[in-house]
Amino acid sequence: MMQRSARSSRTLLERESELAAVDEALGELTGLRTDGAEPHGRPRGALLAVAGRAGIGKTTLLAEVRRRAAARGCTVLAARGGDQEQRVAFHVARQLLQPQFADAAEADLRGRLGSWYDIVGPALGLCAPTDGAPPDPQGLRDGLDWVLTHLAVLRTPLVLVLDDAHWADPESLHWLAAFAPRAEELPILVVVAYRPDELPDHAEPFRALPGRAGGRPLDLEPLSAAAVARLVRETLGTHADDAFCRECWAVTAGNPFETVELTAKVHDRGVTPTEGAAHLLRDLAAAVKGSGLVARLERLGTSTVRFAWACAVLGTEIHPRLAAAVAGLGHEEAADAADALRGARILTGVESLEFVHPLIATAVYRAIPPGVRVALHGQAAWCVVNDGRGAAAAARHLLETHPDGDPWVVQQLRAAAAETLRSGAPDAARRYLARALREPPAFEDRAAVLYELGSASLLTEPATTVNHLRAALEEPIAAPDLRHHIVYRLSQVLAHSDRLAEASDTLAREIKVTGDARVKLRMIAEQFMWDAFRADEPDHPSRSRRMARLADRLTGRDLTERYIIGLRTWDAVLRGEPAHVALHHAERALAGGLGWAEPDRGFEVPVLVALAFMYADRPGRTEELFAAGIADFERQGWRGAHLSFAYTLLAYVRFRRGRLAEAEDFVRAGLRLAERVGPGTPAHWYALGVLIEVLLARGRVTEAARVADDHCFGAPFPAAVVFPDAQTVYGELLLARGLTKEAATELASAGRRLEPRGVRNPAWCPWQLHLARAEALDAPDRAIATALEAVARARQFGAPSAVGQALRLAAEVAPGSTRAKLLEESVSHLERSPAAYELACALVALGAELRRTGRAREAAEHLYRGLDTAVQCGADGLIETARDELTAAGLRPRRLHSTETDTLTSRERRAADLAAEGRTEAEIAKEMSVDEPVAVRLLSSVFRKLGTDSTGLRTASDPTQGRGELRD
């Protein structure tokens, strides 16, 4: 043991700069100087990447990192990639995190992991997967982020060490590569080591990870001749002459592992380390690796060779009893073989075996004859299952076997795929099922395997999913339920791939041949849903009538019926039926429950029902439903497109309520999630449309145009209906940029697309109102007619926000004599709605119109109210417009910040507005229908909250005294 320890320390020769980087990083992590003196600064994490070829000393350096970290009181998490375990999902993640929770009882584990228990627990092997829908990969990675962050805070300082990262499984590696750059933000030091020339494609992100050597990984160099000589003399004695030492350096090329192994061979053979024996070194060095190692192994005997082969097939953390079973050896014979392999420096360990070095493991594995290797993997799979380790542990071995039509193999691979998929690793599940299909499965099971394969590919390869599911439908299917599930899943993936017409046609064909009435109703509901999202639906009015007749007969007794009633709700909104009709159906749909994460159901209908409340001016109810839906998504670990939709549409709700800053925060979060899903997806279109709308409302036209350009937001527009309508948003952007002719073209095109579908509600899509603005200059009469038609449609729907917005925009194109009347009615409606931004726009527009017609006092009242409301909304462009109008009216508006006005009550804001207009206390009291002392108290409160002086406001002798504080 002493010799082994000494040898390990000797291999750290000429690693001073690397160890200095380690010490520096540990010092910053622990808050201690490298000399152990006074603490300094806040603990800061870091990332160290160590690169080098096989045998160069990465493992030894990382062992020293672990030793030094432990000596400084750090919690150390360690893992190692394995050549044979690369296809085992989350193998590295489990090594890192499982030991931190393995001893906890289930109740304690649930308490520590909280809502992440059912998401990350199966991936880390801490609990069995649930029967619900699997988490999406991004959701699971977010959960692992949370766990590691939680540990970093709870067990600070934390050091994470990953050796042989090039052999880590893809799921773990994707997670760690994304998380590692965050280490500097946390009290965690991440150290990874890898062979740069062996990094697989899925490990490519690690090439970009920085080290501390000028922003590059720490590249380990071979040892110099002097360092090799020192290693030789420490093992063989100081009498080893220079020529012998130099030949050791030449034959090992300065590789530390090969040098240590070579000197051990020289010592074992009793070779005298002099120049005369130097010629023996090349043969001895060859025995350390490759064919020389294999020849040395073969000399140990057949049983020992077979045991070594079994260990190489099993990989890392080898249990002797399991290796013996794979090798077909008895207990005593296996124990003798293990002793022989330890003596030959091939294996190490007792209760758990491992190869002395990965180079040795690789050489032994590659030396196994191909036929024997396949047989050993098959035997290993059977032994693993027989040992109670489960199908998932056996699956990696079955991947290495040849197809042979074995039902047991298909059974194990399907079971492994189901477990792995529910653990959040769809790519691994897809590999298992693809192998099961090649076995092949029994004729009657082929459709089921194709369905499972398609389901596993759903999130990562939708086009492949379509192919598998269509192939499944062509197979004989004895179980009707299986066929129905295939049809549902196929229509779903087609719809989510922007192939809505194909999704509808798939359901239509199946409806004709389905005899079960409830199944047929479910398929009709699914078809109604995808048709509702089709921008090119050929006969929307006919579908609308059929759906209305059907929905009116249903009672909502099950989820399918409630889905149809929910779709009827949305249809009423689109067609502009009276808002109370839409709300009636919405309440019917919700009466029996309408969860957002129902198994085998989409979330689209619950979202549509929630949005119906928003368009009908009940956004509070919408937000309640969204909060419950987002909680459903997060419980399921759905953090991709699902959560992107939720955040984006929640941003749209905030936008329509006039809370523009909050809306921007939410939609940017939604856009970040959508970008993970990919450009051109519906989630991406939704997020971009809402973000552009919000930026335009905030007056940031240039930024909105840049977002559109950066993300190619423009024609061709998606085949799916998105909210807000993408083409209409694009037309509005063109209009804001002053490109009126281009805007008119796009908006007219949007109208030609929506009109035949019966989409008439300007609350949902105000294309007519913006088209009227675009046409006002060149065709004023047509613009007025277009705007008034939109107003009539808004009145039919009846929501005050819809009517108010329509009247406001109609006023922009109306003749001067009617403009003020339209704006006054607009304000009246909007004051009864939650649409604060629209109210601010209408108030400012009315104030400007009244100023132009000489009604100065009324103009000031509306402009000040509009300014105040715009400030609360965060509508910076509108704020400047209001200020300009007040300046033109001879008034000096005070530059209020939203954080200031938020502290005032509505009565205080009203008093402040009147005071800013120059009114006396008596006039303010009369205007507000309160006693004069009450008015004085209100004004005193205003000045106290805003930090200004109220001197001069208590008398009417000088109306201008003290007013400057509110106007300047």
N, C-alpha and C positions, 0 to 999 in steps of 0.2 A: 504493500500500500504506500509506503514512503517513497519507493522508487517511482510509482505511478504519479504521485502528487508532485514530486520534483520534476518529472518529465512534463507534466501539464504546465507548470510555471515556466519551464524553459522555453516552451513554444511561444511565449509572449515576448520573446526577444524582438527588438526593433519595432515595437508597437507603441512607442512612447507618445507619438502625436495623437494616435487614436485614443489611448488611455487618458491623455490630457483633455481631449474633447469629451470623453465620458465623465471625467471628474468635474469639468466645467459645467456640464449639463446637470449632473447630480447636485452640484453646489447651488445652482440656480433653482433647482427643484426643491431642495430641502431648506433653502434660505441660509445656508452656511457657506462660508468661504472654503475654498478647497483645502486650506490648511487647518480647518476645523475651528477657526476663530469665530469672532462675533457674527451673529446673524445679520444679514443684509437684505433689505428689500422684500417685496412680496414673492412667494414661491412662484416660479414660472416654469411651465412645461416646455418640451422641445421634442424634436424628431431627429433621430440619428439613423441613417441608412448605411449599411456596411455591405460593400460589394466585393466579390473576389471569386476566383475559380475554385474548384473542388480541392480540398486539402490545404487551403492557404491559411487556415487558422480562424475562420469565422466563428465556429462553434466554441473554440477555446476563448476567444475574445468575449463572446456573449456570456460564457460561464463566469468570466471575471466581472462583467457588468453586473450579473446577478449577485455575485459575492459582495461587490462594493456597495450595491444598492441595499442589500440586506444589512450590511454593517452600518449604514447610515439610518437604519430604522424604516426603510421603505417597504411597502407591500409590493411583492413581485408577482406578476402574472407571466407565465411562460408557456410557450407552445412551439411545436416544431412541425413543419410540413413533412409529409411522407410520400415517397415515390409511389407506394402502393395504395395510399389513402386519398389521392387527389380527387377521386370521384365520390368520396363520401362527403355529402353536404354538411357543412358547418363542423367539420372535424377539428379544424384549428380553433374556431370560436368556442367549441366545447372544452378543449384543453385549457383555454385561457380563463373562461368564466365559470365553468361547472364546479371546480373545486371551491369557489367562493360561496356556493349555495348548497353543495351536495349534502351537508350534514343537517340542513334545516328541515323541520317538519313541514307538512303541506300548509298548515295554517300560517306558520311563520313565513314560509316562502311567498304565500299570497299577500301577506302584509308587506313584505319587502319589495315585491315586484308590482304590487298594486294592479292597475288596469292592464299592465303589460304581461301579466302572468300567462294568460292563454295565448299570447302572441309569441313571446320569446321563449316561454317554458319548453314547448315541444322542440324548437330548434336547438336548445341547449341540453336536451335530454333530461330535463328536470320534471317533466310531466308528459302524459300521453296527449296526443293531439285531440282536439274536440271534433265533434261531428259536423260543425258548421262550415261555412265557406272558409277557405284558407286565406291567410293574410297575403296581400300583394308583396312582392319582394322589397319594394321601397318602404312599406310600412314596417316590415320586419327589421330592415336595416335601421330605421328610426328607433325601433325598440331596443336594438342592440346598442345604439348610440346612447340611449337613455341609461341603460344598465351600466355601461362603462363609465359614463359621466358620473352616475350616482356613486359608483365605487371609488372614482377618483376623488370625489368630495368626502365620502364617508371614511375612506381608508388612506387619506392623503399622508405623505406623498406616495404616488403610485408609479411603478415602473412596469411597462409591458415589453416583453422580449419575445420576438418571433424569429426563429432560426429556420433556414431553408424555405424562405417565403416563396421561392420559385416552385415549390411542390405543394403549396397550400391549395386547398379546394377553392373553386371559383367563388362560391357563395361567401366564404370567410374573407377571401382576398378582396373582393369588390367592396365589402363593408369596411375593412381596415384601410384600404387605399383611400376611400372617401373620408374616413374619420381622422386618419393620421395628421393631416395638416391642421386640425383643430387642437392638437396637443398643446400648442403654445398658449392657448386660451385657458387651459386647465392645469391643475397640479399633477401632470402626468408626463412621464418621459417614455416615448415609444422608440424602441430600437429594433430594427429589422435587418436581417442578413439574407443575402441571396446571391446566386450565381447569375451574373448578367447575361451570359450567353445561353442560359437555359430558361429564361423567363417565357412562359407561354403567352399567347395572345391575351388571355383574360387577365394576366398580371401586368399588362403594359403600363397601367397607371403608376406602378412602383418605380419605373424608370425616371419619372418626373419628381419623385419625392426628394426633398433636399436633405443633405447632410450638413455637417458644420465645417466642411472644407470648401469655403468659397461657394456655398450653395450647392455643392455636389455631394454625391455619396462618398463615404470614406472608402477608397479603393485600397485593399490590402495588397502589398507588393511581396514578391518572394524574398526569402532571407538572403542576406549577403553571405559570401564565403566565410567571413569572420564569424558570423552568427552560427552558421552550420558547424564550424569547427568547435565553437563553444559547446553546442549541443552534443557533439560526438564525444568530446573529452569529459563532459559531465557524466556520461553513461559508461564510457569505456576506459576512462582514466586519462590522466594528463600525459601519459606516454604515447598517446595517438599522435603520429607525426604529421607534419604539414601536408605532405603529399597525399597521405591517406584521407585526411580531412577535406582536402581540395577535391579529391575524386568523389567523396560523398556528396559534396555540393554539386559537382558536375552531373552525377547520375540522377540526383533528385531535383535538379533545377531550382534548388532553394525552397522546395515545397516542405513546409513544416511537418505535415502528417507523414509524408514519405520518408523524411529524414529520421523522425522518431522511430518509425517502424523498421527502417533499415538498420539503425544502430541496435535495436532490440534483436534483430536477426543475427547481426555480427556477434553480439554478446552470447546469444543462445548457441551459436555454432562454435564458439570458442576461437574465433578468428583473431589473430594478432593484428592490431591496428597500425600496421606499418606499410611503407611503400611497397614492399614485396607482396602484400596481400591485397593491394588495391584492385588488382585485376579481377578479384572475386566479387567485387561490389555490384557490378552490373547484373550478374545472375541473381544475387541476393535481392537486389532492388526489384527485379522482375517478379519475384515471388510475393512481393507486397501487394500487387494489384494485377488485374487482368488475367491472362492465361496462366501466369506463374502462381497466382493465388488459387486458381481453380485446380492446378496440378497439386499444390500443397494440400488443398482440401481433400482431393481424391485419395491421397495417401493415408487419410485418417480412417478409411473403411466405408463400406457401403451404407451401413446404418447411420453413420455420422453424416455422410453426404446427404442422405434422404432427409434427416432431421434439419440440416442446414437449409435444404431446399424448401421444406415446409415453413421454416421461419422466414425465409425470403418472400414467400407467397403471402404470409400473414402480415408482414410489414413491420410496424413498430408496436411497442407495448405487447410483446408476445408472451402469452401464458404457456408455460412448458407443457401442461396437460393437453391443451388444445393443439399445440404443435405436434405432440406425440400422436394424437388422434389423426391429424392430417397426414403425418408420415407413416401411419400404420405400425407404430412401434409400441411395445409394452413399456410400463413405467420404468423398470430398471434399465432397459436398453436405451430409452430416451434420456434418462439421467446420465448414463455413461457418455452418450453422444454430446450432451450439453457440456459435461466436464471437459471432453476432448476439444470442443470448439472454443471454450474459454481458455484452455491452455494454449491453443493455437492463435490466440488473440483475434478471433473472428467474432465471438459473442462475448457479451458481458452481462452481469446481473444474475440473480438467483430466482426470486419469486416472479419477477418479470424480466424477460430477456430482451436484449436489443443488440444490434450489430455495433461493433466498436466504432465504425465510421460508415456513413452512407455510401462511400465508394466501395466498401466491401460488400454491403448489401446489394448494390447494383450489380457488381461483378458476379455474385452468387446467383442472383435472379436470372441474369442473362445467360448464365452457363447451363441453366436447366434446359434439357432438350424440349423443343416446342410441344411435342405430343404429351410429354410428361407434365410440362407446365400447365397445359389445359386441364389435364386430369387432376392435378393437384388443386387447381382452383375449384373444380367441381367438387372434389372431396372437402375442400375448405368450406364451401357453401353449405354442404350437408352437415358438417361438424358444427359450424356456427349456429345453424338453426337447432340442431340437436342439443346444443349447449344452452339453449334458451336465450340467445342473444338477438333473435328476431330476424325477420325477412330483410329489413333495411341493412343490417350488418352483412348479410349473405349476398346482397345484390351486387356489390362491387366484384365479387368473385364470379358470379354468374355472367357478368358482362364479358369475362375473359374466356368463357366456354364456347364451344361450337354448337350451333342450332341442331337439335336432334328430335324435335317433336315431343318433348317430355312435358306432360301436363303439370308435374310438380314444379318445374322451372318457371312455367308461365304463372302458376299460382303465386310463387314466391316473389316474382318480379312485380306482379300486379299489387300484391300486398305492400311491397316496399315502396312502390310508386304512390299508393294511396297515403301511406304514412309520411313520406317525404313531401308530397304536395301539401298536405295539411300542416306540415311544419314550415312551409314557406319557401320551398326550393323547387319550383316548377321545372327548371331545366334538368335537374337530376331525375325527377319523376319521368320527364319525357325520354331521357336516355333509357331508363329501365323498361318503359312500355314499348319503345321502338325495338329493343332487344327481344321483348316478349313476342312481338309481332313476327319477328324473324324465326322464332323457335320452330314452327308457328303454333298458335293456339288451336284448340279443337275447332272444327268448322262452326259449331253452334256458338262459340265464344268470340269469334273474330269481330263481330260488330261491337260487342262490349269493349274489347281491347281498343278498337279504333276510337270509340267514344271517349274512353278514358285518356287516350293519347291526345285527342283533340282538346279535351278539357285542360290537360296539363300544358298545352301550347298556347292556351287562350291569351294569356297576358303578354307573352314574349313573341309569338309568331302567329298572328291572327290569320295570315294567308294559309299557312300550313294547317291551322285548325280547320279552316273551311274544307281543305282537301280531305283531311281525315274524316270529318263528319259526313261529307258527301259520300265518301267511300263506304262508311258504315251503313248509310241508308241503302246502299246497293246490295248489302249482304242480307241473307235470310235472317229475320229477327223474330224469334218465337215470343218474346215478352213484349206486349204492347207498351208497357210503361217505358221500356228502354227506347223504343222508337220515338215516343213522344218527347222524351228528354233530349234525344238527339236533335229532333226538329226544333225544340225551344232553343237549345244551345247554338245550333247553326244559324237560326234567324238572329239571335243576339249578336253573334260575332260578325255577321254580315252587316248588321245595322251599325255596329260600333266601328266598322271599317268604311263607313260612308257609302255602303251599298244597300241603301234602304229599299230600293225597288226589288232587289233580289230577296231581301229578307221577307218582304210582303208576299212575293210570289211563292216562296218556299212554304209559307204558312197556308196560302190559298190552296195549293195543291194537296196539302195534307188534310185540310178541312173537308175537302170533297170525299175523302176515303175513310174518315174517322167516324166510327159508329157510336162511340161513347159521348153522350150529350154534354157532360161536364168537361170532358177533354176538349170537345169541339168549342165550347164556350171559352175555355182558356185560350185556345188558339185564335179565336175571333178577337179576344181582348188583346193578345199580342199583336195581331195584324192591325187592329185599330191604332195601337200605340205607335208602331213604326210608320204607318201611313200619316199619323199626325205630325211626324218629324220630317216627312218627305217634302222637299221644296218643289218636286216635279210631279206631285200626285195628280193623276189624270182626272179624277172625278171627286174632288173634295166635297162638294155639296151633297152628292148622293150618299157618300159615307157618313156625312154629318147627320143626315136624316135617318139613316138606318141605325146609327149609334144612339141617337136621341130616342127613337122608338124603343130600342132594346133597353137602354138605361132606365127609362121611365117605368118599365115593368119589373125591374130587379129590386130586391129588398136589401141587398148588401149582406147576405147571409154568410158569404165566404170571401176570401181575398180576391178571387177572380171577379166576382160581382162588384166588389168595391173598386177594383181597378177600372172596370168599364164605367162606373159612375164617376170616378175621378177623371177619366178621359172626356166624359160628357161635360164635366166642369170646365175643363180647359177649352173644349170646343166652344162653349158659351162665351168664354173670354175672347177668343180669337174672332168670333163672328160678331162680337159687340152686342150680344143680348144684354138686357138690363142686368146690372151688377147683382141685384138681389137674387136673380135666377142662378147665376154662377155660384153665389155663396150658399144657396140652398143645396145645390148638388155637392158642393165641397163638404158641407157638414154631414151629408149622407155618406159620402165616401169615407170620412174619418170616424164615423160612429162606431164601427167594429174594429178599428185599428188599421193603420196603414204604415207599417214599419219601412224604413229605408234600406234595411239590410236583410230582407227576407231571403231564405235559401231559394236558389233557382229563380229568383225574380230580379228584375231591374229596379233601379231607384228612380226611374224617370217619372212615373205616375205620381208617387208621393211628392216629388219636387214640383210638378205642375200644379197639384192641388194647393201646395203651400204658396206658390206664386200667385194663384188666383186671388188670395186674400190681399196680397200687395197691390195688385192692379185695382182691386175694389176698395182701396184706401183703408185697409186694416193691416198695415205692415207689422204691427206688434204681434199679431197672431202668426204671421209669416215667420218672424224671427223665433218665436217659440218653437214652431215646427222644425225650423232649420237647426236650432240648438239641439233638439232631440235627435234629428237625423245625423248631424255631425258626430254626436256622441255614439250613435250606432256604428258609423264608419270607423271611428277610432277604436271602439271595442273590438271590431273585427280586424283591425290592423290595415284597413284600406286607406293608404296614404298617397295613392297615385291619382288617376283620373277622377275617382269618386270624390276625394277630398278637394281636389282642384275645382270641380263643379260646385261643391258646397261653398267654398270660400268665395269663388267668383260671383255666384248668385247672391250670396249674403252681401257682398260688396254692392251688387246692383240694388238690393233693398235699401242699403244705407244711402246710395246715390239718390234714389227716388225720394228718400226722406230728407235729402238736403244735407246729410252729414258727409261732406265730400272728403275730408281728410281721412276719416275712418274708412270710407269706401276705397280710397286709394291704397291704404295699408292692406286691406283684405284682398283687393284684386291683384296687387303685386305678389302677395303670398300665393294666391291661386295661380298666377302666371308662372311662378317658380315651380310649382308642382306640375303644371301643364307641360313645362319644358322638359321635365323628367320623362313624361309620357311620350313627347315627340311633337315636332312641328306639323301643322296641317291636320291635327286631330281635332274633333269637335271641342274638346276641353281647351285647346289652344285658341280656337276661334272665339269661344265665349270670353275667355280672359282678355284677349286683345280688344274685342268690341267694347267691353265694359271699361277697360282702362282708358281707351280713347275718349269715350263719353265723359268719364270723370275729368280727364285733363282738359277737355273742351269747356266743361262747366267751370273749371277753376281758372279759365282764361289762358291756359298754357298751350296755345295752338301749335307753336313751333315744336314743342316736345311731343305733342300728339302726332304730328306729321312724321317726326323722327321714329317714333315707335312703329308707326304703320310701315315706313320704309324698311326699318331694320328687320321686321318680321314678315315682310311681303304681304301685308294686309291689303288685299285688293283682288281684282278679278284674276283667275276664276274663283268664284265664291263657292262655299261647300254645298254639296247636294242635300245635306241635312239642315233642318231649320235650327238656327241658333238664336240665343237671346243676348243682347238685342240683335235685330236683324243686321247681318254684317254689311250688306250692300247699302242699307239705309245709313248706317254709321259712317260708311265710307263717303256717301254723298254729303252727309252733314259736315265731315271733315273738309271736303272740297269746298263747301260753301263757306266755312270758317276761314279758309285760306283765300277767299275771294275768287275762286274759280267757278263762277256761277253757271256757265254753260256746261262744263263738265259735270257739275253737281246735278243740274237739271236732267242730263242724260242718264246718270246712274239712278236718280230717284224715280224717274219715269219708268225705267226698266224694272226697278223693284215693284212698282205699282202693277205693271203688266204681269209680273210673276205672282203677286199676292191676290189680286182682284179675282181671278178665276177660281181661286181656292176659297173664296168667301171670307177672307181675312180682312175685316172692315173696322177693327177697333183701333183708333189712333192712340189709345192708352198703351197698347202693345207695340205698335209700329207706326210712328207719326210720319210716314213717308210723304203723305199728302201735304202736311203742314210745311215740311222743309222744301218740298217741290214748289209750293206756292211762293215761298221766299226766293227760291232760285229763279222763278219765272217773272217775278214782280217787275223787273226792269224792262224786259223785252215784250212781255205779254201781260200787262197789269190786269186786264179784265179776266183772262183765264186764271190768273193767280188768285184773284178774289173768289171766283167760282170754286176753285179747288179748295181753298181754305174754308169757305163756308160749308162745303160738303163734309169736310172733316169735322167741323164744329157740330153739324147735325148728327154725325155718327157718334161723336163724343157724348152729346146730349142723350142719345138713345142708350148708351152704356150707363150713363148717369153718375159715375164716380166724380166727385167734385174736382179732384186733381186732373182728371182727363178733360173735363169741360173747361177748367181754368187754363190749362196749358193750351188747349185748342184756341180759346178766345184770345189769349196773349199773342200767339203766333199769327193768328188771323189779323190782329190789329196792326201787325207790321206791314201788311200789304193792303190794308183797307184805306179808303180815302180819309183825309184829315177830319172831316165832319163827324165820322162815326168811330174814329180811333179811340177817343177818350171813353166813349160809352162802352166799347168792347173791353177796354182795359179795366174800367171800374167793375164791370160784371166779372171779369177774370179774377180780380182781387177778392171780390165777394165769395166766389167759389173756392178759391185757394185758401182763404182764411178758415174754411171749414174742412180743409184737407191736411194730411201730414206732409205735403210736398213743400217743404220750407224753401228750397232753392227756387222752385217755380214761383212761389210767392214773392221772394226777393226780386226776381226778374220782373214780375208784373208790377210791383210797387215802384221800382226804379223807372220802368217804362212809362207808367202812369204819371209819376212825378215829372218826368221829362216832358211828356205831352202837355201836362197842365202848365208847366213853366212857359212852353212855347205859345200857349193860348192866353197868357197873361194872368193866370190864377195862381199868383205867387205863394200865398199862404198855404193853400191846399197842396201845391207842388212841394213845398218844403216839408210838410208833414209826411207825405208819401216817400220823399227821397230819404229823409232821416230814418224812417222805418225800414225802407229798403236797404239802406246802408247797414243798419244794425243787424238785420236778418242775414245779409250777405256775409258780414263778418263772422256771425255764428256758424254759417255754412262752410266758411273757408273758400268762398268764391272770389279769389283775388282779382280777377278781371272785372267782375261786376262791381267790386268795391271801388276800383278806380273809375269806372263809369259813373257810379253814384257820386263820387267826390267831384268829378268834372262837372256834373250837372249842378251840384250844390254851389260850386264856384261860379258857374255861369249865372246862377240865381242870386249872386251877391252874398252868399252865406259861406261861412268858414267851417267846414266840418272838422271835428276833432278826429285825429287818427287813433281810433280805438283798436286795440288788439282783441282777438277773440277771447283770450284768457281774462281780459278785463271785463268785457261785457257779459261773460258767462257768470260773473259774480252778482250781477244785477237781476232783480226780479222784473217781471213784465211791467209792473206799475212804476218801478224805478226807471226803467228804460224809457217809458212813455214820458215821465216827468223830465228826464234828461233831454229827450228830443225837443220838448216844448221850451225848455230853458235855453237850449242852443239856438232856437229860433228868435230868442230875445224876449220871450214872454215874461211878464211879472208873476210874482207868486199868486196874486189874485186871479190873473188870467189863467194860470196853470190850474188853480183850484177849480175855477169855473169849467174849464175844458174837460177836466177829469171828474167833475161832479163830486168833489170832496170839499171839506172845509179848508180854509187857508192854512191853519196850523198843521193839518195833515200834509198839505203840499210842501210846507217848509220842512217837515220831518223827512219826507221822501227825498227832497233835494239834499238835505244834510247827509242822509245815508248814502246818496250817490257820490257826493264829494268825499266822504269818509272812505268808501270802498275804492274809489279811483285815486285816492291820495292827493286831492286838490283842495283848494281853499274855498269855503262857502261865504266869505265876507262879501257883504253887499247884496245878498239874496233875500234879506229879511224885510226889505221895504221896496216900494214901487217908485220911489223918487227918481232913481236913475236906472232905467231898464237895462242899460248896457253893462252896468257894473257887475263884475263877477262872472259874466257870461263867457269870457274868453277862454276860461279853463275847459269848457265843453266844446269850444269851436276850434281852438288852436291845435 
